[in-house]
Amino acid sequence: MEFKMNEEVGFYTDLPFGRLDVAGDEEHGFRPYQLLVASLAVCSGGVLRKIMKKMRMEFEDIEIKTNVERNPEVADRVEKVHIHFIIKGTDLNEAKLHKALELTRKNCSMVRSVEGSIEIEETFELI
């Protein structure tokens, strides 16, 4: 990826899907920590979706909510990301979902990339 400085604040890159603006100010683009959290959440969600399909678990929707803990004493470092999956489906087996989450953690490249640096907590609820 190649990033170029924009005229206001921050940087941008042009990707096949479109332009990505990144800045420390939300008025000019996505903040870097938002992209980090989005990468963790969406990577986990995509892996969970694939695993659930392979386990033949029928579901209608997966919503992901995140909560981020940052340390203002250390450059506002991201310390912990809680990823909460809200899974809509019928007759979903909680034990199978716990197994699916274990496999998700092992197979999500973004979560594996921050292991030992950022605490990741995954939870789910069924609706």
N, C-alpha and C positions, 0 to 999 in steps of 0.2 A: 504494500500500500504506500502511496505517496501522498503526503499532506502539504498543502500550501497555506500560507498565511492569508487570511482575508483582510479586507480593508478596515473593518470595525474592530473586532476582538476575536481571538481564537484562530482556528485553522479549519480547513475543509479538505475533503477528498471526493472525487467523482468515481462512483462505483457503477457496475452494470444496472443496479436497481435504482440508482439516483445519487444525489449529492448528500453527503453527510457532513453537517457542520458541528464542530466541537468547540466549546468555549467554557470558561469558568463562570459565565453569566448566562442564565437560562434564556435571556432575551435574544441571544445570538447563536444558540445551538445547544446541543445536548452537553450536559456536564460530564466530565470523565467518569466520575463515580457512578452516574446513572447508566452509562454504557457498560461498566463493569458488572453492576447488579443485573442489568438486563441480560448480559451474556450468560451469567450464572443461572438465572431463572429460566430463560428460554432454552438453553442447552439442556438443562435438567428436564424441562417439560417435554422437549422433543424426544429425548431418550426414554422418558417414562411412557410416553404415548406408544413408541415402538415396542417397548417391553410388554406393555399391557396388551397390545394387539397379538404379539407372539404367544402370550399366555392365554389367549382367547378370552380376554375379559372384555365384555361389552360395556361401552360407555358412550355417552352423548357429547360430553364437553369436559374440558379441563380449564379451570381458571387458576391463575397464579397470583398470589399476593406476596409481597416481600416487605420485610422490615430490616432496616440497616442500623447497625450501631457503629458510630465513628468516635475516634479518640481526638478531641480538640487539643490535647496536650502534645500530640505527636503528629503534626501536620494534617490533622483531621483524617487520619488513617482509618480505613475501613477495617474494623476489628471482627465483626460478625454479620452474617447475612442469614436471616431466617426466611426460608422459602416454604410457603404454605400452598398446597394444592387443594383446590376445591373440585372434586370429581363428581360429575353428575352421571348417574347410570342406575340400572336396576340389578338387583341380586349380586352386587359386588362383594367379594370376599375380602375382609380386612386382613386376614393372615397372608393372602396372596399379594395384597397391596403392600404390606410391609416388606415382603420379599422383592417385589418390583422396585420399591424405593432403594433397597440395598443394592440391587443391580444397577439402578440409575446412578447412584453415587460412584460405583466402580467404573461406569462407562461414559460418564459426562466429562469430556475433555476440559471444559472450563473449570469445573469443580476440582478435578485432579490437578489442574495447573496452579491453583491457589492453596492446595493442601499444605498445612504447616504454617501458613501465613494468615489466612482468614478462616475463622470458624464458620462452618456451614451447618445449619440445622434445617432438616426437612421434616415437615409434618403434612398430614392430609386430613380432610373431612369428606364424608360422603353425603351427597344430597340427592 
